[in-house]
Amino acid sequence: MSNSVNQYILQKINERKQADNFRALRVKHGLIDFYSNDYLGFARNSELSAKIDLEIRNQKSEIRNGSTGSRLLSGNNDFVVEIEKQLAAFHDADCALLFNSGYDANLGVLASLPYKGATIFYDELVHASMHDGMRLSKAEKIAFKHNDVHDLEAKLQQHSGLKFIAIEALYSMDGDEAALNEIVALAKRYDVAIILDEAHSNGILGLRGEGKAQAEELHKNVFIRIHTFGKALGAHGAVVLCNADTKDFLINYCRPFIFSTALPLHSLAAIKVAYEYVAKATVERKQLADNVALFKQYFSNFKLFELLKSNSPIQCLVKQGNGEIKAMAEKIQCAGFDVRAILPPTVPLGKERIRICLHSFNTKQEITGLAQTINNLN
Ligand SMILES: Cc1ncc(COP(=O)(O)O)c(C=O)c1O
């Protein structure tokens, strides 16, 4: 046991406690869900769950539990290959490559593809997994102002060599959408490869839930799309959509893909069934859109917080101060609604917020109740 290591740990914990942004795991029971990413209710859908069980039973392989190895060794099988074909077809991509999580996919793509001498231009609000991938990459990294195409263009003009743009389709902590059309135009003009994280748009945007790039018919202009399954799909894992050469490149160089045990049968079955469902989930998408509209109607005149501009299920109430935001989230929770405070370093300092996630399954009464509770805060 090392005393100095323990001291270091305590010092770091105390730093968080003093800044009032100490993270702790909590389980709350009986509250109404306004915080999960289960936008379409797939994670709680018992019909879906029964179909996943059936799909598992239908699989003939004797490997029933863990996948036994990485894809390059014993973890590859007919089922995973079939699902990659299903996803490539659904997303109108040349190829699909499954990853164990969206974190792994973002980390692996950004760490392996942009090499020394290349430059990654990234939106200042991209997810931590993209940042972590960039930290591992030897490329130069340049942030541009959130969704600011003029700032992006000014920065693109100053650099030569191989270029990448890293963005999210629907920003996870703000709920607004990328200016994809304009960014695609810039990418064409400056010969840049776009890496687009569709984590929160998957299942939500597009007539069949294909995501933002397909909804706007821009997907052929996006070099890599990363769709995750842990949010609207109610499952786990992620897929990288790309061309055949890029898939080969990732299989050869992308370390989170190469050096990790592949997804187990249950996850694969859940992905397959969730994708069959999501294409047909028009009622859920309509309910979700109605609930977002209802929520925005209540909050358009809200004084205590700044409501970030968003037409998505992610709605954020911003107010400065860790302690204040935490106390308000606590009050809302005490009234029976599960919402969470999001603090720096997850969001920029001074932009502390309550992140509210709306779902297809939230009732009008629940949304009204939440609105009244927030309006009564002081
Ligand atoms: C924008 C974004 N990208 C990637 C991820 C990581 O995906 P996963 O949860 O599948 O690891 C998340 C999850 O928090 C996310 O919000």
The ligand as an SDF file (V2000), in Angstrom:
LIG
                    3D

 16 16  0  0  0  0  0  0  0  0999 V2000
  -22.1500   12.1460  -28.5410 C   0  0  0  0  0  0  0  0  0  0  0  0
  -21.7310   10.8460  -27.9530 C   0  0  0  0  0  0  0  0  0  0  0  0
  -20.8450   10.0920  -28.6150 N   0  0  0  0  0  0  0  0  0  0  0  0
  -20.4340    8.9190  -28.1320 C   0  0  0  0  0  0  0  0  0  0  0  0
  -20.8960    8.4340  -26.9370 C   0  0  0  0  0  0  0  0  0  0  0  0
  -20.3990    7.1370  -26.4190 C   0  0  0  0  0  0  0  0  0  0  0  0
  -21.2840    6.1160  -26.7750 O   0  0  0  0  0  0  0  0  0  0  0  0
  -21.4170    4.8290  -25.8650 P   0  0  0  0  0  0  0  0  0  0  0  0
  -22.2800    5.1990  -24.7010 O   0  0  0  0  0  0  0  0  0  0  0  0
  -22.0020    3.8020  -26.7600 O   0  0  0  0  0  0  0  0  0  0  0  0
  -20.0330    4.4650  -25.4160 O   0  0  0  0  0  0  0  0  0  0  0  0
  -21.8430    9.1640  -26.2150 C   0  0  0  0  0  0  0  0  0  0  0  0
  -22.3750    8.6470  -24.9380 C   0  0  0  0  0  0  0  0  0  0  0  0
  -22.4220    9.2640  -23.9410 O   0  0  0  0  0  0  0  0  0  0  0  0
  -22.2710   10.4030  -26.7380 C   0  0  0  0  0  0  0  0  0  0  0  0
  -23.1450   11.1530  -26.0760 O   0  0  0  0  0  0  0  0  0  0  0  0
  1  2  1  0
  2  3  1  0
  2 15  2  0
  3  4  2  0
  4  5  1  0
  5  6  1  0
  5 12  2  0
  6  7  1  0
  7  8  1  0
  8  9  2  0
  8 10  1  0
  8 11  1  0
 12 13  1  0
 12 15  1  0
 13 14  2  0
 15 16  1  0
M  END
$$$$
